[in-house]
Each structure stands twice: as structure tokens, then as C-alpha cells.
């Protein structure tokens, strides 16, 4: 007889990597903007503006993505997954019909 063992999912550990990725995204946004504004004197003001907007967008997207996946991704999954409906009989009958 099979026992109904529920899978255990933990969300409590593993946030250090997400926090580091959020800081990396902020560093991209701030660092790239600083480089463009500090060294981009030969660029037109419009080009500087667009590069700063691009750097802030990429850094912000990196931070938001890391924060989202750091929150919703489980740190540990243990146990056996039981499908909600019984499909074993359906699959066995299809393989017998094919033979």
C-alpha cells in the first residue's frame, strides 16, 4: 500500500544569492551611469542620456528579476510528487494498444 507523503518545500534559506544579485544590479545601474557621465564627454548629450537610461534600465531589471526569483524559488524540495489525478492506467493501456 502506498503512503501519501506530501512533498516538503522550504523558502527560508538561500536568500544571500538573491541579495547579492540585487546589489550587482544596483552596481550596474550606478557604475555604468557614472562611467558614461564621467568619460563620455565626446558623446552628444542625447547619447549620454540614452546610455544612462539604458544602464539604469538593465541594472533595475537585473535587480527586480533577482529579487523576484529569490523570493519565489524554493531553497529545498524533498519528497515524492503525487499527480492530482491517477494516470497510470491510461498510460499502460496506451502502451498495450500500441503493441
C-alpha positions as CSV (number, residue, x, y, z in Angstrom):
1,X,0.0,0.0,0.0
2,X,1.4,3.4,-0.9
3,X,1.7,6.1,1.6
4,X,0.7,9.6,0.8
5,X,3.8,11.5,1.6
6,X,3.5,15.2,0.9
7,X,6.5,17.0,-0.6
8,X,8.3,19.4,1.7
9,X,9.1,22.8,0.2
10,X,11.2,25.3,2.1
11,X,11.6,29.0,1.2
12,X,13.6,30.1,4.2
13,X,17.2,29.6,3.0
14,X,19.2,30.8,0.1
15,X,18.4,34.5,0.1
16,X,22.0,35.6,0.2
17,X,22.5,34.9,-3.5
18,X,19.4,37.0,-4.4
19,X,20.6,39.8,-2.2
20,X,24.0,39.7,-3.8
21,X,22.3,39.8,-7.3
22,X,20.2,42.8,-6.3
23,X,23.4,44.7,-5.2
24,X,25.0,43.7,-8.5
25,X,22.1,45.1,-10.5
26,X,22.3,48.3,-8.5
27,X,26.1,48.4,-9.1
28,X,25.5,48.0,-12.9
29,X,22.9,50.9,-12.8
30,X,25.1,53.2,-10.8
31,X,28.5,52.2,-12.2
32,X,27.6,52.3,-15.9
33,X,25.9,55.6,-15.5
34,X,29.0,57.0,-13.7
35,X,31.3,55.8,-16.4
36,X,29.1,57.3,-19.2
37,X,28.8,60.6,-17.4
38,X,32.5,60.7,-16.3
39,X,34.2,59.6,-19.5
40,X,31.6,60.3,-22.2
41,X,32.5,63.9,-22.9
42,X,32.9,63.2,-26.6
43,X,29.3,62.0,-26.8
44,X,26.3,64.2,-27.5
45,X,24.0,65.0,-24.5
46,X,21.3,62.9,-26.1
47,X,23.6,59.9,-26.5
48,X,24.7,60.3,-22.8
49,X,21.1,60.4,-21.7
50,X,20.1,57.3,-23.7
51,X,23.1,55.3,-22.4
52,X,22.4,56.3,-18.8
53,X,18.7,55.3,-19.2
54,X,19.8,52.0,-20.8
55,X,22.2,51.4,-17.9
56,X,19.6,52.2,-15.2
57,X,17.1,50.0,-17.1
58,X,19.4,47.0,-17.3
59,X,20.5,47.3,-13.7
60,X,17.0,47.8,-12.5
61,X,15.7,44.8,-14.5
62,X,18.6,42.7,-13.1
63,X,17.7,43.7,-9.5
64,X,14.0,43.1,-9.9
65,X,14.5,39.8,-11.6
66,X,16.9,38.6,-8.8
67,X,14.5,39.8,-6.1
68,X,11.5,38.1,-7.7
69,X,13.2,34.7,-8.2
70,X,15.0,34.9,-4.9
71,X,11.5,35.3,-3.3
72,X,9.5,32.7,-5.2
73,X,12.1,29.9,-5.9
74,X,12.2,27.3,-3.1
75,X,15.5,26.6,-1.5
76,X,14.7,23.0,-0.8
77,X,12.2,20.5,-2.2
78,X,12.0,17.0,-0.7
79,X,9.6,14.1,-1.0
80,X,7.7,12.5,-3.8
81,X,5.4,14.4,-6.1
82,X,2.0,12.8,-6.5
83,X,0.0,13.9,-9.5
84,X,-3.5,15.2,-8.7
85,X,-5.2,12.6,-10.9
86,X,-4.4,8.9,-11.4
87,X,-2.9,8.5,-14.9
88,X,-1.2,5.1,-14.5
89,X,-4.0,3.1,-16.0
90,X,-4.3,5.4,-19.0
91,X,-0.6,5.2,-19.9
92,X,-0.5,1.4,-19.5
93,X,-3.5,0.9,-21.8
94,X,-2.0,3.2,-24.5
95,X,1.3,1.2,-24.5
96,X,-0.5,-2.1,-24.6
97,X,-2.7,-0.9,-27.6
98,X,0.5,0.2,-29.4
99,X,2.0,-3.3,-29.2
